[in-house]
Amino acid sequence: MELSTSDVWVMVSAALVLLMTPGLAFFYGGMARAKASTNMILMSFVSIGLVGVVWVLWGYGMSAAPPLLGGLVGNPASDFGLVNYMGTADLIGIGFGATFAIITVALISGAVADRTRFGSWSVFVPIWVTLVYCPLAFMVWGGGLLSADGAIGSTFGEAIDFAGGTVVHINAGLAALVLVYIIGSRSDFGPKGAHKPHNIPLMMLGAALLWFGWFGFNGGAAGTAEEAGLIWVNTLVAPGAAMLAWLVTERVRDGHATSLGAASGVVAGLVAITPACANVSALGAILIGVVAGVGSALAVGLKYKFGYDDALDVVGVHLVSGVIGTVMIGFLALPVDGEGGGLFYGGGAGQLVAQVVATLFTLVFTGVMTALIGLAIAKTIGFRVSAEDEARGIDLSEHSESAYAFGDEAASYDPIAEEARV
């Protein structure tokens, strides 16, 4: 069978989405403290290896196979190792799906920067993907509980989630919040010791790679040229509007606009348009971006009020903008063939109800499952480094490495000796 143009596009899109995880690594690595930058980058990279293996062995089956447990999950034993897909073109779509699972769990890592044991993170990743991501992907995209024929979807209506508002961003954002409470705050957490990026150019490079890869993230499943064009424009304009809204919010609130605000605004807009990218107009995408930019810019400060140390604002950006984008579909969804649509298009409240129900279900499911996994790891092998290792720097304590060495220091750098000296 020859490659079709659609096959090629999905393969290119999968490569773009895979690039997003190294992009995330640079984004988080630049935002992290210098003494934790290497650890932060490695937490994203190791997720590629761990999730890739899980996806081939049983993860894909759990997200797409015949249902178990009333539509909660697919059968993980239905096609262990993808043996039944060898020699078929289905492997292209399977690979595309793997890249979504990879970046979803990697997103969580930014919330727990500076204090999480690398070994414990490496245990958490495959368990969380197996018990949280794969079931939720099945429920939304695989014909499970939240789909049109599922128990919830058939009762309240099927929610629109084109590229992962619930499955990726609300899922990762809520999981990050749960882990932050389980692992606890850093020793210097608070407004006076507010975390600042140690390398703004690296952070901006990561944001650029994320935006670039997001065109594959949102556009990979486009079914027609018209749909692809709408997705492309919306993926351009929503983050642009969110960035501008974040910068204006910073200017009014703080008296200045920042590079961190620009990068965070872009990501907030990308998150918010993800579930809606194929279902709202370009004007709707601008509105979603503005609401997400202002909403997330205000939300990132809530961690000081409520006492959760979300180091790199995963909760404020991914959870908040994920909820905004998912729910706003209920107002802004375009009619299909003159029927349905969101509340603002005369479609009634049905789509809005479906969006809210899917959002609430995702929050409850992810919260409960992540709490069980996180507490089990914390109570057994432990999740957090010691206070001494946190103060010294997790790069040295966990990896015997440092992100930076200069001049003569670089020529003679010995990480073991440096760790002993510190």
C-alpha positions in Angstrom: 0.0 0.0 0.0 1.4 3.4 -1.0 1.6 6.3 1.4 -1.3 8.7 1.0 -1.0 12.4 1.6 -3.1 12.0 4.8 -0.7 9.3 6.0 2.3 11.6 5.4 0.6 14.5 7.2 -0.2 12.4 10.3 3.5 11.2 10.4 4.7 14.8 10.1 2.2 15.9 12.8 3.4 13.1 15.1 7.0 14.3 14.7 5.9 17.8 15.5 4.1 16.7 18.6 7.1 14.6 19.7 9.2 17.7 19.3 7.0 19.4 21.8 8.3 17.3 24.6 12.0 18.4 24.1 10.5 21.9 23.7 8.7 21.5 27.0 12.0 20.4 28.5 13.7 23.6 27.4 10.7 25.7 28.4 10.7 24.2 31.9 14.5 24.0 32.1 14.8 27.7 31.5 12.0 28.5 34.0 13.6 26.3 36.7 16.4 27.4 39.0 19.9 26.9 37.7 20.6 24.1 40.2 17.5 22.2 39.1 17.6 22.8 35.3 19.2 19.5 34.3 16.8 17.5 36.4 13.8 19.4 34.9 14.9 18.7 31.4 15.6 15.1 32.1 12.1 14.6 33.6 10.6 15.4 30.2 13.1 13.3 28.2 12.7 10.2 30.4 8.9 10.5 29.9 9.5 9.9 26.1 11.2 6.6 26.8 8.9 5.3 29.5 5.6 6.2 27.9 6.7 5.1 24.4 7.4 1.6 25.8 4.1 1.5 27.8 2.2 2.6 24.8 3.4 -0.2 22.6 3.1 -2.9 25.3 -0.4 -2.1 26.7 -1.2 1.6 26.6 -2.6 1.8 23.1 -4.9 -1.2 23.8 -6.2 0.5 27.0 -7.1 3.6 25.0 -8.7 2.0 21.9 -9.5 -1.7 22.5 -12.9 -3.3 23.3 -14.3 -1.8 26.5 -13.9 -3.1 30.0 -15.6 -2.0 33.3 -18.6 -0.4 31.7 -16.6 1.8 29.3 -14.0 3.0 31.7 -11.0 1.6 29.8 -10.0 -0.6 26.9 -8.7 -4.1 27.3 -4.9 -3.9 27.9 -4.5 -7.6 27.0 -6.3 -7.3 23.6 -3.1 -6.7 21.6 0.0 -6.8 23.8 3.0 -5.3 21.9 0.8 -4.3 18.9 1.4 -7.7 17.4 -1.9 -7.6 15.5 -1.0 -4.3 13.9 2.3 -5.3 12.4 2.2 -4.7 8.6 -0.7 -2.3 8.8 -1.1 1.4 8.2 -2.8 1.7 11.6 0.7 2.0 13.2 0.8 5.6 11.9 -2.1 6.7 14.0 -0.9 4.6 16.9 2.4 6.5 16.9 0.6 9.8 16.7 -1.4 8.8 19.8 1.7 8.0 21.7 3.1 11.5 21.4 0.0 12.9 23.2 0.4 10.5 26.1 4.1 11.5 26.4 3.6 15.2 26.6 0.6 14.9 28.9 2.6 13.3 31.7 5.6 15.5 31.1 3.5 18.6 31.6 3.0 17.6 35.2 6.7 17.7 36.1 6.9 21.5 36.1 4.7 21.8 39.2 7.0 19.8 41.4 10.4 21.2 40.3 13.3 21.5 42.6 12.3 18.8 45.1 11.1 15.5 43.4 13.3 12.4 43.3 14.1 11.3 39.8 13.6 7.6 40.6 10.2 8.3 42.1 9.2 10.3 39.1 10.3 7.5 36.8 8.0 5.1 38.7 5.1 7.6 38.7 5.1 8.2 34.9 4.3 4.7 33.7 1.8 4.1 36.5 -0.1 7.4 35.9 -0.2 6.9 32.1 -1.6 3.4 32.6 -4.2 4.2 35.2 -5.1 7.8 34.4 -4.2 8.9 30.9 -5.1 5.7 28.9 -8.5 5.3 30.6 -9.5 8.9 30.1 -8.3 8.9 26.5 -10.5 5.8 25.9 -13.5 7.4 27.6 -13.3 10.6 25.4 -11.8 9.3 22.1 -12.0 5.6 22.2 -15.8 5.0 22.4 -15.9 4.8 26.2 -18.0 6.4 29.0 -17.9 10.0 27.7 -18.4 9.3 24.0 -21.7 9.5 22.2 -22.6 5.9 23.0 -21.2 5.9 26.5 -23.3 6.1 29.6 -22.4 9.7 30.4 -22.2 10.9 26.8 -25.6 9.5 25.9 -27.2 11.0 28.9 -25.7 14.5 28.9 -24.5 14.8 25.4 -21.0 14.2 23.9 -18.5 16.8 24.8 -16.3 18.3 22.0 -12.6 17.7 22.7 -10.8 17.8 19.4 -7.2 17.6 20.6 -7.1 17.2 24.3 -8.7 19.9 26.6 -9.9 17.2 29.0 -7.6 14.3 28.1 -4.4 16.4 28.1 -4.6 19.7 29.8 -7.2 19.5 32.5 -5.9 16.0 33.2 -2.3 17.1 33.6 -3.2 20.3 35.4 -5.3 18.7 38.1 -2.7 15.9 38.5 -0.1 18.5 39.1 -2.2 20.2 41.8 -2.7 16.8 43.6 1.1 16.0 43.5 2.0 19.5 44.8 -0.1 18.9 47.9 1.3 15.4 48.4 4.9 16.4 47.9 4.7 19.7 49.7 6.2 23.1 49.2 9.8 24.1 48.8 11.5 25.5 51.9 11.5 29.1 50.5 8.1 29.0 48.9 6.2 32.3 49.2 5.8 35.7 47.5 9.1 37.0 49.0 11.0 34.1 47.5 9.0 34.1 44.3 10.4 31.7 41.7 12.0 33.4 38.7 13.4 31.8 35.5 17.1 31.4 35.5 17.5 31.4 31.7 15.0 33.4 29.8 16.4 32.7 26.3 16.1 29.0 26.9 12.6 29.4 28.2 11.6 31.4 25.1 13.2 28.8 22.8 11.1 26.1 24.5 8.0 28.2 24.1 8.7 28.7 20.4 9.2 24.9 19.9 5.9 24.3 21.7 4.0 26.7 19.5 5.6 25.2 16.4 4.8 21.7 17.4 1.2 22.6 18.4 0.2 23.0 14.7 0.7 19.2 14.5 -0.9 18.7 17.9 -4.1 20.4 16.8 -3.9 19.8 13.1 -2.9 16.2 12.9 -6.5 14.9 13.0 -7.9 17.3 10.4 -10.2 15.5 8.1 -10.5 18.1 5.3 -8.6 21.0 3.9 -11.2 23.4 5.2 -10.9 22.0 8.7 -7.1 22.1 8.5 -7.2 25.7 7.5 -9.5 26.6 10.4 -7.3 24.7 12.8 -4.2 26.4 11.6 -5.6 29.9 11.8 -7.1 29.3 15.3 -3.8 27.8 16.5 -2.1 31.0 15.4 -4.6 33.6 16.7 -5.7 32.2 20.0 -2.2 32.1 21.6 -1.4 35.4 20.0 -4.5 37.0 21.7 -3.7 35.2 24.9 -0.2 36.6 24.9 -1.4 40.1 24.4 -4.0 39.7 27.1 -1.5 38.4 29.6 1.0 41.2 28.9 -1.8 43.8 29.3 -2.8 42.2 32.6 0.8 42.3 33.8 1.2 45.9 32.8 -2.0 46.9 34.7 -1.3 44.8 37.8 2.5 45.0 38.1 3.5 48.1 36.0 5.6 46.1 33.5 5.3 43.3 30.9 7.7 40.4 31.0 9.1 37.7 28.7 7.8 35.1 31.2 4.4 36.6 30.8 4.6 36.5 27.0 5.7 32.9 26.9 3.1 31.8 29.5 0.4 33.7 27.6 1.2 31.8 24.4 1.0 28.5 26.2 -2.3 29.5 27.9 -3.8 30.3 24.5 -2.6 27.1 23.0 -4.0 25.1 25.9 -7.4 26.9 25.6 -7.8 26.5 21.9 -6.8 22.8 21.9 -10.2 21.3 22.5 -12.0 23.9 20.3 -9.6 24.4 17.4 -11.8 22.7 14.8 -15.1 23.9 16.2 -15.0 27.7 16.7 -14.5 30.6 14.3 -11.3 32.7 14.2 -13.2 35.4 16.1 -14.2 32.8 18.7 -10.6 31.7 18.9 -9.6 35.3 19.7 -12.2 35.5 22.4 -11.0 32.2 23.9 -7.4 33.4 23.8 -8.2 36.7 25.6 -10.2 35.0 28.4 -7.5 32.4 28.8 -4.7 35.0 28.9 -6.4 37.1 31.5 -7.7 34.1 33.5 -4.4 32.3 33.7 -2.4 35.5 34.4 -4.6 36.1 37.4 -4.7 32.4 38.4 -1.0 31.9 38.7 -0.9 34.1 41.9 -3.5 31.9 43.7 -0.8 29.5 44.8 0.4 32.0 47.4 -3.2 32.5 48.7 -4.0 28.8 48.9 -0.5 27.6 49.7 0.3 25.1 46.9 3.8 25.4 45.5 3.1 25.1 41.8 6.7 25.9 40.8 6.3 26.5 37.1 2.6 27.4 37.0 1.3 24.2 35.5 -2.0 24.5 37.5 -2.5 28.2 36.7 -1.9 27.7 32.9 -2.9 24.1 32.0 -5.7 23.5 34.4 -7.3 27.0 34.3 -6.9 27.5 30.5 -7.9 23.9 29.9 -11.2 24.5 31.7 -11.7 27.8 30.0 -11.2 26.4 26.5 -13.3 23.3 27.2 -16.3 25.1 28.7 -16.3 28.0 26.2 -17.0 25.5 23.4 -20.5 25.4 24.9 -21.0 29.0 24.0 -18.9 29.3 20.8 -19.2 26.0 18.9 -20.1 26.5 15.3 -23.3 24.8 14.0 -22.7 21.7 11.8 -24.8 21.7 8.7 -27.0 24.4 10.2 -27.8 22.3 13.3 -26.6 22.4 16.9 -23.8 24.7 17.9 -23.1 26.6 21.1 -25.4 28.9 23.1 -24.3 32.0 21.2 -25.3 30.4 17.9 -28.8 29.4 19.0 -27.9 25.8 19.7 -29.3 25.9 23.2 -27.6 24.8 26.4 -27.1 21.2 25.4 -23.5 21.5 24.3 -22.6 23.6 27.3 -24.0 21.0 29.7 -22.0 18.3 27.9 -18.8 20.4 28.2 -19.3 21.1 31.9 -20.1 17.4 32.7 -17.0 16.2 30.9 -14.9 18.8 32.7 -16.3 17.8 36.1 -15.9 14.1 35.4 -12.3 14.6 34.4 -11.5 16.6 37.5 -12.9 13.9 39.8 -11.4 11.0 38.0 -8.0 12.5 37.7 -8.0 13.8 41.2 -8.9 10.5 42.8 -6.6 8.4 40.7 -3.6 10.7 41.0 -4.0 10.9 44.7 -4.0 7.2 45.1 -0.9 6.8 42.9 0.9 9.8 44.5 0.2 8.7 48.1 1.3 5.1 47.4 4.6 6.3 46.1 5.1 8.9 48.8 4.4 6.3 51.5 6.6 3.6 50.1 9.7 4.8 48.2 9.2 8.5 48.9 8.7 11.3 46.5 10.8 14.1 47.9 14.5 14.7 48.2 15.9 15.7 51.6 16.1 19.3 52.8 19.9 19.2 52.4 19.7 17.9 48.8 17.0 20.5 48.0 19.2 23.3 49.3 22.3 21.9 47.5 20.5 21.5 44.2 18.7 18.5 42.8 21.0 18.4 39.7 23.9 17.5 41.9 22.1 15.3 44.4 20.1 13.3 41.9 22.4 13.3 38.8 25.9 14.4 39.8 25.6 17.0 37.0 25.4 20.7 36.7 23.8 22.6 33.8 26.6 25.2 33.7 30.3 25.3 34.0 32.5 28.1 32.7 36.2 28.7 31.7 38.7 26.7 33.7 35.9 25.3 35.8 34.5 23.6 32.7 37.8 22.0 31.8 38.3 20.5 35.3 34.7 20.0 36.4 34.2 16.9 38.5 30.6 16.6 39.6 31.3 14.1 42.4 34.0 16.3 43.9 31.8 19.3 43.5 28.9 17.5 45.3 31.3 16.6 48.1 32.6 20.1 48.4 29.1 21.7 48.6 
